[in-house]
Amino acid sequence: MSDPDTEGAPPGDAERTRTDETPTPTSPEPTTSAPMPPTAPSAATSPAATPPAPTATPAPPGSERAESGPGERPPQAPAASPVPSARDVPTTRSTPGPRTPAAPAPETSAQAPVLPVLPAKPVAPRPVVRSAAVQEEAAGVPCPACGTPNLPDRRFCRRCAAALNPTAKAAPLPWWRTVWPFRRRARSSSGRVVRGLVILAVLVALCAGGLLLLQAGRALFEDTRDKMSKPRAVTPVAIAASAEIPRHPAKNTTDGLSNRYWGAPGPKASVTYTFSKPFRLVDLLITNGASKSPEGYAREARALQMDLEVTTQDGEKHTKQITLSDKPGSQTIPTGISDVKTVRLVLHSPTGLTKGRHLALAEVEFFQRS
């Protein structure tokens, strides 16, 4: 079937037309796209799988000459034709050739999530300390502390700031000059008399307070010793009574038996106990009445008050009034008297004293500090 465009044309022109109509591969237009990461070549894009583009083969010279008729122009040798551009190749009557398959888009790899980042703290540059150039001063007075020479008009060392001309320290005052009123400095002819009188009054007050506190302090010390020590019984060597009932002598008060007693005819009767050597009388234990039992206690009269007269070794007398309870049993009287030589008891305030009855005193016990 003949092409209408080639009818009436010389055979050489028709051959050239068919050659021109043969599709030639065109180079793809360059496109601007983002650079893709290199991927391994796939089977679809490998050079072995891509078919080679068809190229035009020039006809041999003998065949073109054989086809030329008489009176026709002999065909010329085909010249090397330039590569036709896309504008010269007809698009309407060309037979499409095999197309190169497009390369698949590479898969994007999963990116790591972006984590928040703390803002950086500004760090100020550290200051650089530069030593100032100090001009060396001329030789002068050396510092007593570091020996650096200084100018004569300087009062302090230029290196260690020590005093260049230290004043001598005053001698320390004695301890008694640091106590008022001695710590005040004496002024010329002012307050000396008043100050002397004040000092004298202070000394007198201290002496009087010492004398008063000495007795109180001694008594407190002895009382503490009495309470901390264990009392021990003391027996008198002599007993004398101002009056006594027959068969009830005064020595019955120290025999240790509670059913025997000293019988006195009435109030103001007294009994005196004498000891061999002085001792500290800590406690006095008195058992009033005729006996410790309730029946024997109420059988005779009792003295509810007594005068205690204690004479020490140096002749000093201590008097104390004792008040007793009207009940049977022993009653303790604390005394705390030192250097005791004799003890005298005087009966007062009788109770139950009727006709045919007399005052009874069962036991008297003395205790000293062990």
C-alpha positions as CSV (number, residue, x, y, z in Angstrom):
1,M,0.0,0.0,0.0
2,S,1.5,3.3,-1.1
3,D,1.7,6.4,1.0
4,P,0.0,9.3,-0.6
5,D,2.8,11.7,0.5
6,T,5.3,9.7,-1.5
7,E,3.4,9.3,-4.7
8,G,4.9,11.1,-7.7
9,A,8.2,11.6,-5.7
10,P,11.5,10.2,-7.0
11,P,12.6,6.9,-5.4
12,G,15.5,8.5,-3.6
13,D,13.2,11.0,-1.9
14,A,10.8,8.3,-0.9
15,E,13.6,6.3,0.7
16,R,14.8,9.4,2.5
17,T,11.3,10.0,3.7
18,R,11.0,6.6,5.1
19,T,14.4,6.9,6.8
20,D,13.4,10.2,8.3
21,E,10.1,8.7,9.6
22,T,12.0,6.0,11.5
23,P,11.8,7.0,15.2
24,T,15.0,7.8,16.9
25,P,15.4,7.9,20.6
26,T,15.4,11.4,22.0
27,S,17.2,12.4,25.1
28,P,14.8,13.2,27.9
29,E,14.4,16.8,28.9
30,P,16.3,17.7,32.0
31,T,14.0,18.2,34.9
32,T,14.7,20.1,38.1
33,S,14.0,17.9,41.1
34,A,15.4,17.3,44.5
35,P,18.4,15.0,44.7
36,M,17.4,11.5,45.5
37,P,19.4,9.1,47.6
38,P,21.4,6.5,45.7
39,T,19.5,3.2,45.5
40,A,20.5,-0.2,44.2
41,P,19.6,-0.6,40.5
42,S,16.5,-2.8,40.1
43,A,15.8,-5.3,37.4
44,A,13.5,-2.8,35.6
45,T,16.2,-0.1,35.4
46,S,19.3,-2.3,34.7
47,P,21.1,-1.8,31.4
48,A,20.6,-5.4,30.4
49,A,16.8,-5.2,30.6
50,T,16.6,-1.9,28.5
51,P,16.2,-2.8,24.8
52,P,18.6,-0.9,22.5
53,A,17.1,1.9,20.5
54,P,16.7,1.1,16.7
55,T,19.0,3.0,14.4
56,A,18.6,3.7,10.7
57,T,20.8,1.4,8.4
58,P,21.9,3.0,5.1
59,A,20.9,1.0,1.9
60,P,23.8,-0.4,-0.2
61,P,24.7,1.7,-3.2
62,G,23.9,-1.1,-5.7
63,S,20.3,-1.4,-4.6
64,E,19.5,2.3,-5.0
65,R,21.1,2.2,-8.5
66,A,19.1,-0.8,-9.5
67,E,15.9,0.9,-8.5
68,S,16.6,4.1,-10.5
69,G,15.0,4.2,-13.8
70,P,16.3,5.8,-17.1
71,G,16.3,9.5,-17.1
72,E,16.4,9.7,-13.3
73,R,19.0,11.4,-11.3
74,P,21.5,8.9,-9.8
75,P,21.3,8.8,-6.1
76,Q,24.0,10.5,-4.1
77,A,25.8,8.9,-1.3
78,P,23.9,9.7,1.9
79,A,25.7,12.2,4.1
80,A,25.9,11.9,7.8
81,S,22.7,13.4,8.9
82,P,22.6,15.2,12.2
83,V,20.6,13.8,15.0
84,P,17.1,15.0,14.4
85,S,15.6,17.1,17.3
86,A,12.2,16.7,18.7
87,R,11.0,19.6,16.5
88,D,12.0,17.9,13.2
89,V,10.4,14.4,14.0
90,P,6.8,14.3,13.0
91,T,4.5,13.2,15.8
92,T,1.4,12.4,13.8
93,R,2.5,9.7,11.4
94,S,5.5,8.2,13.4
95,T,5.2,4.7,14.7
96,P,5.8,4.7,18.4
97,G,8.7,2.4,19.5
98,P,9.2,0.7,22.8
99,R,9.4,3.1,25.7
100,T,11.8,2.9,28.6
101,P,9.9,2.1,31.7
102,A,10.0,4.9,34.4
103,A,12.1,4.1,37.4
104,P,10.0,3.6,40.5
105,A,10.2,6.3,43.1
106,P,12.5,5.2,46.0
107,E,10.8,4.5,49.3
108,T,11.5,7.1,51.9
109,S,13.1,5.7,55.0
110,A,11.5,6.3,58.3
111,Q,13.1,9.2,60.1
112,A,13.8,9.3,63.8
113,P,11.4,11.5,65.8
114,V,12.7,15.0,66.7
115,L,13.0,15.3,70.5
116,P,12.8,18.5,72.4
117,V,16.1,20.1,73.4
118,L,16.7,22.2,76.4
119,P,17.9,25.7,75.7
120,A,21.6,26.2,76.4
121,K,22.6,28.3,79.4
122,P,24.7,31.2,78.6
123,V,28.0,31.0,80.3
124,A,29.8,34.2,80.9
125,P,33.5,34.2,80.2
126,R,35.5,34.1,83.4
127,P,37.3,37.3,84.1
128,V,41.0,37.3,83.6
129,V,42.9,38.9,86.5
130,R,45.8,40.7,85.2
131,S,48.4,41.9,87.7
132,A,48.9,45.6,87.5
133,A,52.4,46.7,87.0
134,V,53.5,48.1,90.3
135,Q,56.4,50.4,90.1
136,E,59.1,49.4,92.5
137,E,59.7,52.0,95.1
138,A,63.0,53.1,96.3
139,A,64.7,51.4,99.2
140,G,63.6,52.6,102.6
141,V,62.3,51.4,105.9
142,P,61.9,47.6,105.8
143,C,58.6,46.1,106.9
144,P,59.0,44.4,110.4
145,A,56.6,41.7,109.2
146,C,57.7,40.8,105.6
147,G,60.9,42.8,105.1
148,T,59.7,44.7,102.0
149,P,61.4,48.1,101.7
150,N,59.0,51.2,101.9
151,L,59.4,54.9,101.5
152,P,60.1,56.8,104.7
153,D,56.8,58.7,104.6
154,R,54.7,55.5,104.5
155,R,52.9,54.4,107.6
156,F,51.9,50.9,106.4
157,C,53.7,48.3,104.3
158,R,52.9,48.4,100.6
159,R,52.8,44.6,100.5
160,C,51.3,43.2,103.7
161,A,49.8,46.5,105.1
162,A,51.5,46.0,108.5
163,A,52.3,49.0,110.6
164,L,55.8,50.2,109.9
165,N,56.2,52.1,113.2
166,P,54.1,50.0,115.7
167,T,53.7,51.5,119.1
168,A,54.8,49.5,122.1
169,K,51.9,47.8,123.9
170,A,51.2,48.9,127.5
171,A,51.9,46.4,130.2
172,P,48.8,44.5,131.3
173,L,47.1,45.6,134.5
174,P,47.0,43.2,137.5
175,W,43.9,41.2,138.0
176,W,42.7,43.4,140.9
177,R,42.8,46.5,138.7
178,T,40.3,44.9,136.3
179,V,37.6,44.6,139.0
180,W,35.3,47.5,139.8
181,P,35.9,50.0,141.5
182,F,39.7,49.5,141.0
183,R,39.5,49.4,137.2
184,R,38.8,53.2,137.0
185,R,41.8,55.3,136.4
186,A,42.6,57.7,139.2
187,R,42.3,61.3,138.3
188,S,44.4,63.9,139.9
189,S,42.7,65.0,143.2
190,S,39.2,63.9,142.2
191,G,37.2,61.1,143.9
192,R,40.0,59.5,145.9
193,V,38.3,59.9,149.3
194,V,35.0,58.7,148.0
195,R,36.6,55.8,146.3
196,G,38.4,54.8,149.5
197,L,35.2,55.0,151.5
198,V,33.4,52.8,149.0
199,I,36.2,50.2,149.1
200,L,36.2,50.2,152.9
201,A,32.4,49.7,153.0
202,V,32.6,46.8,150.5
203,L,35.2,45.1,152.6
204,V,33.2,45.5,155.8
205,A,30.1,44.1,154.1
206,L,32.0,41.1,152.8
207,C,33.4,40.3,156.2
208,A,30.0,40.6,157.9
209,G,28.4,38.4,155.2
210,G,31.2,35.9,155.5
211,L,30.7,35.6,159.3
212,L,26.9,35.2,158.9
213,L,27.2,32.8,156.0
214,L,29.9,30.8,157.8
215,Q,27.5,29.6,160.4
216,A,24.8,28.9,158.0
217,G,27.1,27.1,155.6
218,R,28.6,25.0,158.4
219,A,25.1,24.0,159.6
220,L,24.1,23.1,156.1
221,F,27.2,21.0,155.6
222,E,26.7,19.2,158.9
223,D,23.0,18.5,158.2
224,T,23.9,17.0,154.9
225,R,26.4,14.7,156.5
226,D,23.8,13.7,159.2
227,K,21.3,12.7,156.5
228,M,23.8,10.8,154.5
229,S,25.3,8.9,157.4
230,K,23.8,6.1,159.4
231,P,22.9,7.0,163.1
232,R,24.4,5.0,165.9
233,A,23.1,4.7,169.5
234,V,25.0,6.3,172.4
235,T,24.6,5.3,176.0
236,P,25.1,7.9,178.8
237,V,27.5,7.1,181.7
238,A,25.6,8.9,184.4
239,I,21.9,9.7,185.0
240,A,20.5,12.0,187.6
241,A,16.9,13.0,188.3
242,S,15.5,15.9,190.4
243,A,12.7,13.6,191.8
244,E,11.6,10.0,191.3
245,I,8.9,7.6,192.5
246,P,10.1,4.5,194.5
247,R,10.7,1.4,192.4
248,H,10.7,3.7,189.3
249,P,14.1,5.3,189.1
250,A,15.4,7.4,186.2
251,K,17.9,4.8,185.0
252,N,14.9,2.8,183.7
253,T,14.8,5.2,180.7
254,T,18.0,3.7,179.2
255,D,17.6,0.0,180.0
256,G,16.1,-0.8,176.7
257,L,12.8,-2.2,178.2
258,S,9.6,-0.5,177.3
259,N,7.6,-1.9,180.2
260,R,9.8,-0.1,182.8
261,Y,9.7,3.7,183.2
262,W,10.9,6.6,185.3
263,G,8.1,7.9,187.6
264,A,8.1,11.7,188.4
265,P,5.8,13.1,191.1
266,G,4.7,16.1,189.1
267,P,5.6,18.7,186.4
268,K,8.9,20.5,186.3
269,A,10.7,17.3,187.3
270,S,14.0,16.9,185.3
271,V,16.5,14.2,184.4
272,T,20.1,14.8,183.3
273,Y,22.2,12.5,181.1
274,T,26.0,12.8,181.1
275,F,28.3,11.2,178.4
276,S,31.8,10.1,178.5
277,K,33.0,12.2,175.4
278,P,31.6,14.8,173.2
279,F,29.6,13.7,170.2
280,R,27.3,15.1,167.6
281,L,23.7,14.5,168.7
282,V,21.8,13.7,165.5
283,D,18.4,12.3,166.8
284,L,16.7,11.9,170.1
285,L,14.1,9.0,170.5
286,I,11.5,9.4,173.3
287,T,8.9,6.8,174.3
288,N,6.3,8.6,176.5
289,G,4.0,7.0,179.0
290,A,4.4,3.8,181.1
291,S,4.6,1.4,178.1
292,K,4.5,1.1,174.3
293,S,1.2,-0.9,174.5
294,P,-2.0,1.1,174.5
295,E,-3.2,-0.5,177.8
296,G,0.0,0.3,179.7
297,Y,0.3,3.8,178.0
298,A,-3.1,5.0,179.5
299,R,-2.4,3.6,183.0
300,E,-0.2,6.5,184.1
301,A,-0.1,10.3,183.4
302,R,2.2,11.7,180.6
303,A,4.0,15.0,179.9
304,L,3.1,16.4,176.4
305,Q,5.8,19.1,176.4
306,M,9.5,19.0,177.5
307,D,12.4,21.4,177.6
308,L,15.5,20.0,175.9
309,E,18.7,21.6,177.3
310,V,22.0,20.5,175.6
311,T,25.4,21.6,177.0
312,T,28.4,21.3,174.7
313,Q,32.0,20.7,175.7
314,D,32.9,24.4,175.7
315,G,29.9,25.2,178.0
316,E,27.6,26.5,175.3
317,K,23.9,25.7,176.0
318,H,21.3,24.9,173.3
319,T,17.6,25.0,174.4
320,K,14.7,23.5,172.5
321,Q,11.1,23.0,173.4
322,I,9.7,19.6,172.4
323,T,6.0,18.9,171.8
324,L,5.0,15.2,171.9
325,S,1.9,13.5,170.6
326,D,-0.4,11.8,173.1
327,K,-0.1,8.3,171.7
328,P,1.9,5.2,172.5
329,G,5.1,4.4,170.7
330,S,8.5,6.1,170.0
331,Q,8.8,9.6,168.7
332,T,11.9,10.9,166.9
333,I,13.2,14.4,167.6
334,P,15.9,15.7,165.2
335,T,18.6,17.8,166.9
336,G,21.8,18.2,165.0
337,I,24.0,19.6,167.8
338,S,27.8,19.0,167.8
339,D,30.1,18.4,170.8
340,V,27.3,17.4,173.1
341,K,28.4,16.7,176.7
342,T,25.2,16.7,178.7
343,V,21.4,16.5,178.0
344,R,18.7,17.6,180.4
345,L,14.9,17.0,180.0
346,V,12.3,19.1,182.0
347,L,8.7,17.8,182.0
348,H,5.8,20.2,181.3
349,S,2.1,20.0,180.4
350,P,1.0,16.8,182.1
351,T,-2.1,15.0,181.0
352,G,-4.1,12.3,183.0
353,L,-2.5,13.3,186.3
354,T,-4.9,12.6,189.0
355,K,-4.7,11.6,192.7
356,G,-2.8,8.3,193.1
357,R,-1.2,8.7,189.6
358,H,2.2,10.1,188.5
359,L,4.1,11.1,185.3
360,A,5.8,8.3,183.4
361,L,8.6,8.3,180.9
362,A,9.5,4.9,179.5
363,E,12.6,5.3,177.2
364,V,15.0,8.0,176.1
365,E,17.6,7.0,173.4
366,F,20.4,9.1,171.9
367,F,21.9,8.7,168.4
368,Q,25.2,10.1,167.0
369,R,26.6,10.2,163.5
370,S,28.6,7.2,162.5
